[in-house]
Amino acid sequence: MQREGWPEPGELVVCTVDQVVDFGAFVILDEYANKRGLIHISEVASGWIKYIRDHVREGQKIVCKVLNVDPSRHHIDLSLKDVNEHQRRDKIQAWKADQKAWKWLEMAYEGDQEHLAEVTGYLVKGYESLYVALEDAAVRGVETLTEAGLSPEDAEKVLAISQENVKIPYVEISGYVDLTSPAPDGVEQIRKALKKAAKTKEEDVTLDVRYVGAPRYRIHVTAPDYKLAEAELRKAAQAAIKFIEKQGGEGAFHRQA
C-alpha cells in the first residue's frame, strides 16, 4: 500500500535507491505514491566519502529520515546517516508488517478497489499504520474500528481479518505480596485474600497467584501491553492487602525487578 500526500519532516521512510550520482542518490519512497527524494552526499554517511557507491547502490532498500519537504517543487531532502541501526530495523519490521496487512485486506476486498481504498483510508487516518490498526482490533474488538470511521459491516469484516491473521502481542510481568495474619484461621484468611488478587474484569488479562515461601506469594500477569499489565498487577496486590488488613493482618507489595 502507498499513501497519498507528503511525508513529514523528521519521519522515517522506507526507500529504494533509484539512481546514484556523484553528488548523492535519488530514491523512491516506497510508502508514498509517486514520490522521489534526494540524499545529498553529505547526508549519506558521516565523514568524508571517497566512493559513494561504497555506501549506497541502485536497487538497495534503505531507511531514511525526512529533512525537508517542498511540495511546490516536488522536492524531498533525506538523510541516511541520521538513521541508526535500531531505527532502521524497527522501521523495516513495521513496513513489512504493513505490507502483510495490506495483502490481507486486499484479498478480503478483492474486486472492490474503491471500497478497499476507503477502508484503508480510515484505518491509516486513525492509526500510525494498517498493521497497528488490525492489531488494535484483535485486542479491543469491533468498537475500535467503528470509532475509526468504519461502517458496522466493514468493522466486522476487518475484525474477522484481524482475528484470523494477527497474533496478539502479550507481555508478562510479576510482583510479590507478603501476607500475614495473627488470626486463628489466618491460613484461611490468606487463602481468601489470594482469591481476591486472582480476580480481574479484563478479558485479555490472565492472573496467576502462587505460593513462593511464607509469607510471600507471587502474582504473575499476562496482558496485551505493559500499561495494562502494571495496572492489573498493582490492583491485584492491593485487593489482597486490603482484604487481609481488614481481618487484622498485614500485607506489603514488592515489584519484581
LINLIN-V991359 format. One record per helix or strand of 2 or more residues. SS is the DSSP state (alpha for helix, beta for strand). FROM is the first residue (numbers start at 1). TO is the last residue. If there is no record, write none. Layout:
BEGIN
SS|FROM|TO  SS|FROM|TO
END
This chain:
BEGIN
beta|12|21  beta|24|29  beta|36|40  alpha|41|43  alpha|52|54  beta|61|70  alpha|71|73  beta|75|79  alpha|85|108  alpha|113|126  alpha|130|140  alpha|143|147  alpha|152|165  beta|171|180  alpha|186|197  beta|206|213  beta|216|223  alpha|226|246  beta|250|255
END
